[in-house]
Amino acid sequence: EISACLVGSEMCIRDRKYICHVLLNLNQHPMDFKLTEEHLMIRDAARDFAKNELLPGVIERDEKQEFPTEQVKKMGELGFLGMMVSPEYGGGGMDTVSYVLAMEEISKIDASCSVIVSVNNSLVCWGLETYGNEEQKKKYLTKLATGESIGAFCLSEPEAGSDATSQRTTAIDKGDHYILNGTKNWITNGNSADYYLVIAQTDREKKHKGINAFIVEKGMEGFEVGPKEQKLGIRGSDTHTLNFNDVKVPKENRIGEDGFGFKFAMKTLSGGRIGIAAQALGIASGAYELARDYSKIRKAFGTEICNHQAIAFKLADMHTQISAARHLVMKAAWDKDQGNNYDMSGAMAKLYASQVAMDTTVEAVQVHGGNGYVKEYHVERLMRDAKITQIYEGTSEIQKIVISRGLLKD
């Protein structure tokens, strides 16, 4: 029937070919969000780990801004730090859907741990496996995928946050090596990482085409870790300023061809946004579950507060928004797994899920009333953690730029 309609229509050949192409792709790769047994196993494993290993001590780690060293070690042993990396390099060889399922469950309990998972998987491991050469993969990726080492992604600077093209960190070509100078800000795993992917300007006249990406090892002469940031949320994650003072970086540590650095950063961040969208989804889901359960035991005016329409409608709104966010996150993950362009779907997932995280956590505190303002009930921490999902790996405003450009692209 569809073929007959196409034959009988007056649309141009280009449009007919496009529609046929879409229909064929839909037949070959139907979008099915039904989870496989493997997906369910991974989700349940992440859920059990979060409840049994991350929940105990999560409040204390937040208060003390304590990096979860033991918990990260266990995440590495269980394969959470290299989920999508090929088994050839020590990874789990899993798909993106598996990754976002694990991210959601971990984020329900401890967003500080989940951002460590996100950075190591989405930014560092994926970037190295996709664009690194074989020598770089064998030397660095295998350790990162197994959790033996931790990675950090270094793009932001004092004057280059959302405007990533304004790199002030320089890498001067000296033949067989580069000399790296500059400062990087707000770096997750700043003090705990072993390897750092650093974006720097090699040729300022070429602007973004003169930017390169380098692998810098902790302990290289001239590389210093600056002060730890005192943060509103994700306080267990260590965020530092990094200083590079005449750091000698071997030429073999450059990722890709000369001038590939900006493209490397943008492509890597595009996938990273899916991880942060999953983190935002998890924060929202965790807050909703706490609010729902609390509303069933807290009584007011002679009955559990969930029986009051004012609270019941809050729960209905929260659940609906979370369900919509989950579909956007799953769609972005599916796009990535299918080899589709996921710039827009990832941006939409992050934009919406981060807003849902903020809205849901605020309402969860409200459902808890005075107890919501108290640390032992967890929701105040989730509210503080939620805010960063609207900022890092591209602010919400940047996501709207990505989305609108995609919509208006010829």
Legacy VTK file of the C-alpha trace (Angstrom):
# vtk DataFile Version 3.0
C-alpha trace
ASCII
DATASET POLYDATA
POINTS 410 float
0.000 0.000 0.000
2.800 2.396 0.907
4.633 1.579 -2.333
1.465 2.247 -4.347
1.005 5.596 -2.659
4.572 6.531 -3.419
4.256 5.515 -7.080
1.028 7.425 -7.520
2.143 10.579 -5.772
3.647 13.644 -7.363
6.480 14.052 -4.878
9.985 14.357 -6.254
12.332 11.388 -6.664
14.547 12.644 -3.847
11.597 12.637 -1.401
10.481 9.177 -2.534
13.970 7.804 -2.015
14.173 9.426 1.411
10.848 7.961 2.565
11.773 4.511 1.234
15.114 4.769 3.009
13.403 5.627 6.296
10.886 2.802 5.930
13.603 0.281 5.140
15.632 1.406 8.135
12.599 1.088 10.374
12.080 -2.459 9.155
15.730 -3.348 9.691
16.159 -1.610 13.059
12.791 -1.230 14.784
12.993 1.021 17.814
12.136 -1.320 20.664
12.616 -0.209 24.254
11.781 -3.643 25.643
14.711 -4.609 27.826
16.509 -7.881 27.198
17.374 -10.331 29.949
20.929 -8.998 29.852
19.673 -5.424 30.257
17.566 -6.440 33.251
20.494 -8.279 34.797
22.755 -5.250 34.440
20.095 -2.913 35.820
19.470 -5.160 38.809
23.187 -5.579 39.472
23.649 -1.798 39.487
20.604 -1.372 41.738
21.867 -3.941 44.251
25.350 -2.447 44.230
24.005 1.057 44.824
21.833 -0.020 47.745
24.391 -2.301 49.364
27.667 -0.513 48.681
26.889 3.156 47.962
24.006 3.949 50.315
25.947 3.210 53.528
28.035 6.306 54.220
26.686 8.428 51.361
25.587 11.223 53.717
28.956 11.283 55.466
30.878 11.341 52.187
28.770 14.282 51.073
29.356 16.190 54.302
33.110 15.597 54.297
33.535 15.941 50.499
35.210 12.548 50.678
36.164 10.838 47.438
34.604 7.314 47.373
37.887 5.457 46.901
36.701 2.019 48.013
33.421 2.318 46.153
35.184 3.299 42.923
37.525 0.341 43.304
34.522 -1.990 43.591
32.840 -0.353 40.589
35.979 -1.095 38.595
36.011 -4.715 39.729
32.359 -5.106 38.722
32.963 -3.595 35.296
31.051 -0.326 35.706
34.016 1.845 34.657
34.473 0.346 31.198
31.021 -0.892 30.291
31.046 -0.022 26.580
34.720 -0.769 25.915
35.501 -3.780 23.750
36.520 -6.926 25.698
39.725 -6.780 23.660
40.758 -3.862 25.870
39.339 -5.174 29.137
35.833 -3.716 28.857
32.375 -5.206 29.071
31.455 -4.735 25.419
27.972 -3.577 26.423
25.639 -1.274 24.549
24.675 2.272 25.487
21.273 1.168 26.764
23.011 -1.022 29.368
25.177 1.914 30.333
22.298 4.346 30.906
20.409 1.713 32.917
23.378 1.353 35.248
23.851 5.128 35.403
20.233 5.655 36.474
20.421 3.110 39.285
23.738 4.393 40.647
22.538 8.012 40.412
19.447 7.250 42.486
21.736 6.713 45.445
25.003 8.584 44.851
25.446 11.067 42.009
29.052 11.634 43.062
29.832 8.037 42.126
27.753 8.150 38.963
29.614 11.167 37.568
32.853 9.231 38.021
31.286 6.380 36.040
30.068 8.829 33.390
33.378 10.613 32.860
35.404 7.413 32.728
32.977 5.691 30.330
31.576 8.432 28.105
34.416 10.909 27.843
37.672 9.110 28.497
37.232 5.463 27.468
34.924 6.188 24.541
37.165 8.961 23.241
40.268 6.795 23.398
38.658 3.708 21.877
37.000 5.651 19.069
39.825 8.008 18.116
42.988 6.701 19.761
45.567 4.597 17.939
46.350 1.005 18.822
49.363 1.890 20.941
47.337 4.389 22.992
44.555 1.873 23.510
46.907 -0.831 24.753
48.831 1.539 26.998
45.945 3.502 28.538
42.526 2.127 27.628
43.007 -1.327 29.129
43.802 0.145 32.551
40.931 2.631 32.369
38.370 0.028 31.292
39.160 -2.301 34.198
39.232 0.447 36.808
42.933 -0.037 37.486
43.245 3.624 36.495
40.792 6.536 36.380
40.554 9.183 33.694
39.653 12.873 33.507
38.482 15.050 30.627
39.984 18.542 30.544
38.237 21.075 28.324
36.874 23.911 30.499
39.013 26.908 31.408
38.457 30.193 33.276
37.473 31.826 29.964
36.395 28.753 28.010
33.347 27.066 29.473
30.409 27.071 27.092
32.621 28.768 24.497
34.932 25.819 24.005
36.683 27.443 21.044
38.330 30.050 23.298
41.107 27.776 24.519
43.930 29.606 26.309
45.887 26.483 27.176
48.612 26.107 24.556
50.573 23.171 23.191
53.635 24.321 21.246
54.964 21.836 18.714
58.652 21.109 19.377
59.172 18.345 16.854
58.975 15.099 18.803
56.992 16.600 21.671
54.702 19.450 22.706
55.143 21.966 25.521
51.868 22.406 27.360
50.995 25.558 29.314
47.708 26.709 30.801
44.938 26.116 33.322
41.906 23.855 33.316
38.945 24.404 35.641
36.175 22.291 37.190
37.818 18.995 36.306
35.993 15.919 37.614
38.419 13.325 39.061
40.925 16.189 39.100
43.106 14.746 41.853
42.118 11.088 41.604
42.752 10.496 37.906
45.828 8.826 36.521
45.356 9.945 32.918
43.974 13.241 31.597
42.643 14.035 28.139
43.645 17.673 27.698
42.372 19.984 24.960
44.832 22.734 23.967
45.475 25.307 21.263
48.437 24.582 18.970
47.869 27.174 16.256
45.789 30.188 17.332
45.496 31.531 13.779
43.588 28.396 12.752
41.131 28.923 15.642
39.166 25.714 16.349
41.032 23.899 13.566
44.272 24.530 15.433
43.169 22.692 18.593
44.554 19.301 19.626
43.804 16.654 22.255
46.563 15.084 24.357
46.967 12.297 26.883
48.723 13.665 29.955
49.880 11.373 32.727
49.746 12.312 36.371
53.256 12.928 37.603
54.578 14.535 34.424
56.961 17.328 35.340
55.230 20.702 35.473
51.741 19.237 35.904
50.152 20.364 39.169
46.758 19.704 40.717
45.310 22.890 42.191
42.806 23.458 45.006
39.694 21.358 45.428
36.429 23.163 44.725
33.928 23.562 47.563
30.734 22.560 45.774
26.981 22.743 46.296
26.410 19.164 45.171
28.160 15.987 44.003
30.511 16.738 46.873
32.005 13.249 46.955
33.422 13.799 43.479
36.738 15.647 43.555
36.693 18.717 41.327
39.978 20.590 40.905
41.789 23.246 38.942
44.755 21.841 36.981
47.893 23.800 36.095
50.294 22.975 33.264
53.674 24.673 33.404
55.965 23.700 30.508
54.721 20.124 30.597
56.546 18.011 28.020
54.018 15.773 26.249
55.365 13.181 23.775
54.042 13.512 20.240
52.676 9.974 20.394
50.281 11.204 23.101
48.375 13.389 20.655
44.988 11.902 19.758
44.248 11.910 16.040
45.699 14.107 13.336
46.958 17.631 13.921
43.973 19.950 14.428
41.543 17.180 15.372
41.179 18.245 19.020
38.062 20.396 18.788
36.155 17.789 16.794
37.329 15.164 19.264
35.977 17.218 22.173
32.600 17.898 20.548
32.053 14.298 19.433
33.019 13.009 22.856
30.792 15.485 24.693
27.866 14.559 22.466
27.945 11.035 23.856
28.794 12.262 27.328
25.512 14.148 27.433
23.653 10.861 27.245
25.435 9.750 30.403
24.600 12.993 32.223
20.991 12.751 31.026
20.890 9.287 32.602
22.397 10.728 35.770
19.709 13.427 35.900
17.062 10.756 35.311
18.452 8.709 38.192
18.506 11.668 40.572
14.872 12.403 39.687
13.867 8.742 40.031
15.572 8.435 43.393
13.884 11.561 44.723
10.481 10.439 43.445
10.787 7.011 45.055
11.742 8.555 48.392
8.819 10.995 48.200
6.361 8.266 47.202
7.425 5.952 50.011
7.430 8.744 52.583
3.931 9.841 51.553
2.632 6.361 52.371
3.783 6.468 56.007
3.506 10.142 56.956
0.074 11.008 58.293
-1.736 14.333 58.395
-5.383 15.077 59.113
-6.037 11.464 60.038
-4.661 9.725 56.955
-1.460 9.089 55.009
-0.532 12.204 53.039
-0.577 10.268 49.750
-4.349 10.203 50.149
-4.490 13.980 49.933
-4.945 15.217 46.386
-2.296 17.920 46.850
0.348 15.233 47.378
-1.127 12.624 45.026
-1.070 15.090 42.141
2.564 15.986 42.868
3.453 12.298 42.637
1.479 11.972 39.397
3.330 14.905 37.834
6.707 13.629 39.000
6.117 10.130 37.647
4.855 11.427 34.294
7.813 13.750 33.792
10.282 11.037 34.782
8.677 8.600 32.330
8.964 11.179 29.535
12.602 11.839 30.438
13.338 8.118 30.441
11.985 7.773 26.917
14.217 10.608 25.704
17.259 9.079 27.377
16.520 5.641 25.942
15.961 7.114 22.483
19.355 8.843 22.603
21.032 5.625 23.782
19.261 3.665 21.028
20.385 6.198 18.415
23.979 5.793 19.530
23.765 2.001 19.477
22.215 2.027 15.994
24.918 4.278 14.588
22.469 7.134 14.046
23.374 10.762 14.616
22.640 11.357 18.300
23.647 15.015 18.649
20.049 16.215 18.842
18.564 13.293 20.736
21.367 13.447 23.308
20.924 17.190 23.719
17.158 16.857 24.093
17.573 14.078 26.657
20.008 16.120 28.729
17.978 19.334 28.460
14.735 17.737 29.561
16.055 15.197 32.077
18.091 17.843 33.910
15.012 20.072 34.221
12.991 17.117 35.473
15.743 16.383 38.021
15.500 19.926 39.370
11.692 19.989 39.427
11.339 16.537 40.952
13.886 17.013 43.716
12.355 20.338 44.756
8.932 18.698 44.939
10.364 15.714 46.822
11.653 18.065 49.494
8.202 19.665 49.616
6.487 16.292 50.056
8.786 15.569 52.977
7.945 18.925 54.576
10.346 19.859 57.352
12.028 16.468 57.140
12.946 17.232 53.548
15.280 19.914 54.833
17.121 17.383 56.999
20.092 15.427 55.678
19.033 12.009 56.953
16.105 11.898 54.518
18.437 12.220 51.490
16.201 14.398 49.313
17.987 17.660 50.157
21.231 16.124 48.861
19.539 14.967 45.675
18.198 18.487 45.171
21.723 19.900 45.485
23.119 17.227 43.191
20.483 17.878 40.532
21.577 21.420 39.711
24.907 20.495 38.157
23.177 18.366 35.504
21.928 21.619 33.948
25.488 22.956 33.774
28.254 20.457 33.078
28.948 18.801 29.722
27.071 21.674 28.108
24.638 24.001 29.882
20.919 23.832 29.142
21.363 26.924 27.011
24.008 25.159 24.913
21.683 22.168 24.483
19.055 24.491 23.029
21.631 25.785 20.554
22.453 22.211 19.497
18.771 21.329 19.152
17.785 24.469 17.249
20.712 24.125 14.836
19.665 20.562 14.154
16.108 21.630 13.490
17.118 24.410 11.122
19.853 22.486 9.317
19.241 22.170 5.563
LINES 1 411
410 0 1 2 3 4 5 6 7 8 9 10 11 12 13 14 15 16 17 18 19 20 21 22 23 24 25 26 27 28 29 30 31 32 33 34 35 36 37 38 39 40 41 42 43 44 45 46 47 48 49 50 51 52 53 54 55 56 57 58 59 60 61 62 63 64 65 66 67 68 69 70 71 72 73 74 75 76 77 78 79 80 81 82 83 84 85 86 87 88 89 90 91 92 93 94 95 96 97 98 99 100 101 102 103 104 105 106 107 108 109 110 111 112 113 114 115 116 117 118 119 120 121 122 123 124 125 126 127 128 129 130 131 132 133 134 135 136 137 138 139 140 141 142 143 144 145 146 147 148 149 150 151 152 153 154 155 156 157 158 159 160 161 162 163 164 165 166 167 168 169 170 171 172 173 174 175 176 177 178 179 180 181 182 183 184 185 186 187 188 189 190 191 192 193 194 195 196 197 198 199 200 201 202 203 204 205 206 207 208 209 210 211 212 213 214 215 216 217 218 219 220 221 222 223 224 225 226 227 228 229 230 231 232 233 234 235 236 237 238 239 240 241 242 243 244 245 246 247 248 249 250 251 252 253 254 255 256 257 258 259 260 261 262 263 264 265 266 267 268 269 270 271 272 273 274 275 276 277 278 279 280 281 282 283 284 285 286 287 288 289 290 291 292 293 294 295 296 297 298 299 300 301 302 303 304 305 306 307 308 309 310 311 312 313 314 315 316 317 318 319 320 321 322 323 324 325 326 327 328 329 330 331 332 333 334 335 336 337 338 339 340 341 342 343 344 345 346 347 348 349 350 351 352 353 354 355 356 357 358 359 360 361 362 363 364 365 366 367 368 369 370 371 372 373 374 375 376 377 378 379 380 381 382 383 384 385 386 387 388 389 390 391 392 393 394 395 396 397 398 399 400 401 402 403 404 405 406 407 408 409
